[in-house]
Amino acid sequence: MAKVSMKFHVAVTEQALKALNARRKDEQDREEEWIAARRKELIEPGMPRRAAAAVRSDIRARVARMRRTGEFGGTRDDIVTRAVREELRARGLDRKWPKPPEGAIETPGRPWGTPPSAPMGDGGYTDRVSVNLPLSLGETVRRAAYWTSKEAVEALQEWADRWGDGVDVALREAERDGVPAELALMSAAGRPSAPQSALEIRDQLRAKVLTTGDLLRAAIDRSAGRVQPELPDEA
């Protein structure tokens, strides 16, 4: 069977997860109330079983259509899918993107040279959400994040060649590659210290990097009607 959806796992705050689940619960309650009202209106006492079954089938079909048009929220995936489309349009990213180089978007995590957007645990992300997007939409999200961030990521790589990644990035890379932390720290210590002006440039470049997680978190906030974060400047 052909793959029809793409799964994403995104770290979120407890507040964001609660808001998303509350939105889904509200939509579910509204949908169930509508269904109950239509059944009460259309299924008369003593109606033949076959006729009543046909009415229920018609109601289910109407619900499915109303989910597709957005009149009903549908599942949590449906809610986030609509919000992702809205987020892409708001950022000017809802368009056809060329295919990235082979293997460029298969690596998990944030692009090389950028720090985590927030840590897991206290003061950061506390939960993870799994989201299934339609295959074409998921591909758009991945490609939009790659091409939007490409120039900034390359500039960060050049920055690191000049000044080094810094202790935090060095330790993460060492852990991922199985290199002893002591060696990573020695290597980082041997680099010249970046001046404040260079650090400011690095921060500006990092702010231009957009990841799939960034897009999905913004969409989840949008789906719950939360205040939207400031959009990054165009690269």
VMD Tcl script that draws the C-alpha trace (Angstrom):
set ca {
  {0.00 0.00 0.00}
  {1.36 3.42 -0.96}
  {2.36 5.71 1.86}
  {-0.24 8.48 2.25}
  {1.02 10.29 5.34}
  {4.25 11.41 6.96}
  {4.79 11.17 10.72}
  {6.58 13.85 12.71}
  {7.57 13.77 16.37}
  {7.81 17.24 17.87}
  {8.81 18.38 21.34}
  {6.32 20.79 22.93}
  {5.64 22.46 26.23}
  {3.06 21.10 28.63}
  {0.95 24.21 27.99}
  {0.96 23.64 24.23}
  {0.00 19.99 24.59}
  {-2.85 20.80 26.98}
  {-4.13 23.51 24.64}
  {-4.06 21.17 21.63}
  {-5.87 18.42 23.53}
  {-8.44 20.90 24.80}
  {-9.09 22.08 21.24}
  {-9.59 18.48 20.13}
  {-11.96 17.82 23.05}
  {-13.99 20.94 22.24}
  {-14.27 19.91 18.59}
  {-15.21 16.36 19.53}
  {-17.94 17.57 21.88}
  {-19.32 19.96 19.25}
  {-19.35 17.22 16.63}
  {-21.09 14.74 18.94}
  {-23.73 17.33 19.89}
  {-24.42 18.02 16.22}
  {-24.74 14.29 15.46}
  {-27.11 13.75 18.39}
  {-29.27 16.70 17.29}
  {-29.48 15.46 13.69}
  {-30.41 11.94 14.80}
  {-33.10 13.30 17.09}
  {-34.41 15.46 14.26}
  {-34.32 12.89 11.46}
  {-34.91 9.49 13.10}
  {-38.54 9.26 14.07}
  {-39.91 6.81 16.64}
  {-40.95 3.59 14.97}
  {-38.96 4.30 11.80}
  {-38.04 1.06 9.97}
  {-34.56 -0.19 10.87}
  {-33.29 0.07 7.31}
  {-34.49 3.65 6.97}
  {-32.93 4.60 10.31}
  {-29.63 3.01 9.23}
  {-29.70 5.03 6.01}
  {-30.19 8.24 8.00}
  {-27.26 7.42 10.28}
  {-25.09 6.65 7.25}
  {-26.03 9.99 5.68}
  {-25.19 11.81 8.91}
  {-21.76 10.12 9.03}
  {-21.12 11.17 5.43}
  {-22.09 14.76 6.24}
  {-19.74 14.74 9.22}
  {-16.90 13.49 7.00}
  {-17.55 16.30 4.50}
  {-17.69 18.89 7.28}
  {-14.36 17.64 8.60}
  {-12.82 18.03 5.15}
  {-14.09 21.59 4.83}
  {-13.03 22.49 8.35}
  {-16.54 23.00 9.71}
  {-15.64 20.30 12.23}
  {-12.16 19.95 13.70}
  {-11.90 16.21 13.21}
  {-8.99 14.33 14.74}
  {-5.93 15.93 16.29}
  {-4.07 15.24 13.05}
  {-6.81 17.03 11.10}
  {-6.58 20.05 13.39}
  {-2.80 20.30 13.12}
  {-2.84 19.67 9.36}
  {-5.07 22.70 8.78}
  {-2.91 24.79 11.11}
  {0.27 23.74 9.26}
  {-1.24 24.89 5.96}
  {-2.17 28.21 7.58}
  {1.30 28.59 9.09}
  {2.99 27.94 5.75}
  {0.77 30.54 4.07}
  {1.44 33.07 6.84}
  {5.19 32.66 6.34}
  {5.01 32.72 2.54}
  {6.26 29.13 2.39}
  {3.20 27.44 0.86}
  {4.66 26.75 -2.58}
  {6.52 24.13 -4.56}
  {10.09 23.65 -3.37}
  {12.86 21.86 -5.27}
  {14.07 18.55 -3.96}
  {17.01 18.97 -1.54}
  {20.27 17.12 -2.14}
  {20.14 13.40 -1.40}
  {20.26 12.76 2.34}
  {20.10 16.46 3.26}
  {16.81 16.25 5.17}
  {17.04 12.71 6.54}
  {19.23 13.62 9.52}
  {17.12 13.96 12.70}
  {17.32 16.98 14.99}
  {18.21 20.58 14.31}
  {20.55 21.49 11.44}
  {24.28 21.33 12.13}
  {25.62 24.42 13.86}
  {22.44 25.39 15.70}
  {21.61 24.77 19.35}
  {18.40 23.08 20.55}
  {15.49 25.54 20.48}
  {14.78 24.60 24.11}
  {15.90 21.78 26.38}
  {13.69 18.88 27.41}
  {12.65 18.98 31.05}
  {12.26 21.82 33.50}
  {12.14 25.19 31.80}
  {11.80 23.73 28.32}
  {9.84 21.11 26.44}
  {8.19 18.52 28.63}
  {6.21 16.44 26.12}
  {6.31 15.10 22.60}
  {3.49 15.03 20.07}
  {3.26 12.67 17.12}
  {1.58 14.23 14.10}
  {0.60 12.55 10.84}
  {0.48 14.99 7.92}
  {-0.61 14.21 4.36}
  {2.47 13.06 2.44}
  {2.63 16.07 0.12}
  {2.21 18.51 3.01}
  {4.85 16.77 5.08}
  {7.25 16.98 2.17}
  {6.53 20.68 1.80}
  {7.29 21.23 5.48}
  {10.63 19.44 5.22}
  {11.67 21.18 2.02}
  {10.55 24.62 3.18}
  {12.59 24.26 6.37}
  {15.65 23.10 4.44}
  {15.70 25.78 1.75}
  {14.69 28.59 4.10}
  {17.60 27.72 6.39}
  {20.20 26.72 3.80}
  {22.17 29.97 3.57}
  {22.19 30.51 7.34}
  {23.29 26.92 8.01}
  {26.14 27.21 5.51}
  {27.21 30.49 7.08}
  {27.14 28.84 10.52}
  {29.37 26.08 9.21}
  {31.85 28.69 7.97}
  {31.61 30.45 11.32}
  {32.39 27.20 13.14}
  {35.38 26.55 10.86}
  {36.74 29.92 11.96}
  {35.79 30.01 15.63}
  {34.75 26.49 16.57}
  {31.36 25.25 17.64}
  {31.71 26.10 21.30}
  {31.72 23.75 24.26}
  {27.99 22.95 24.21}
  {27.93 21.92 20.55}
  {31.25 20.07 20.87}
  {29.91 17.93 23.71}
  {26.70 17.09 21.83}
  {28.63 16.14 18.71}
  {31.04 14.04 20.77}
  {28.17 12.19 22.45}
  {26.52 11.51 19.10}
  {29.76 10.29 17.49}
  {30.98 8.30 20.50}
  {33.98 10.55 21.11}
  {35.15 10.91 24.74}
  {33.98 14.19 26.25}
  {37.53 14.97 27.41}
  {38.82 14.95 23.83}
  {35.98 17.14 22.66}
  {36.68 19.66 25.42}
  {40.41 19.70 24.61}
  {39.63 20.35 20.95}
  {37.19 23.14 21.80}
  {39.67 24.71 24.20}
  {42.29 24.88 21.48}
  {40.19 27.23 19.37}
  {40.59 31.00 19.59}
  {37.82 32.72 21.54}
  {35.27 34.41 19.32}
  {34.89 38.16 19.95}
  {31.51 39.58 20.91}
  {30.90 40.83 17.37}
  {31.38 37.30 16.01}
  {29.06 35.85 18.65}
  {26.40 38.37 17.67}
  {26.73 37.34 14.04}
  {26.35 33.69 15.06}
  {23.19 34.49 17.02}
  {21.75 36.37 14.04}
  {22.43 33.39 11.78}
  {20.92 30.95 14.26}
  {17.75 33.06 14.40}
  {17.33 32.56 10.64}
  {17.34 28.78 10.87}
  {13.88 27.25 10.60}
  {13.31 23.58 11.40}
  {10.38 21.27 10.87}
  {9.92 21.30 14.65}
  {9.75 25.09 14.66}
  {7.05 25.02 11.99}
  {5.02 22.33 13.71}
  {5.22 24.01 17.12}
  {4.02 27.27 15.58}
  {1.18 25.38 13.88}
  {0.19 23.70 17.14}
  {0.09 27.10 18.84}
  {-1.98 28.41 15.92}
  {-4.41 25.48 16.13}
  {-5.08 26.23 19.79}
  {-5.59 29.95 19.13}
  {-2.52 30.91 21.12}
  {-0.50 34.06 20.47}
  {1.86 33.48 17.57}
  {5.61 33.92 17.95}
  {7.33 36.59 15.91}
  {8.22 35.23 12.48}
  {11.93 35.13 11.60}
  {13.35 37.66 9.16}
  {13.76 36.55 5.58}
  {17.18 35.06 4.89}
}
mol new
graphics top color blue
foreach p $ca { graphics top sphere $p radius 0.5 }
foreach p [lrange $ca 0 end-1] q [lrange $ca 1 end] { graphics top cylinder $p $q radius 0.2 }
display resetview
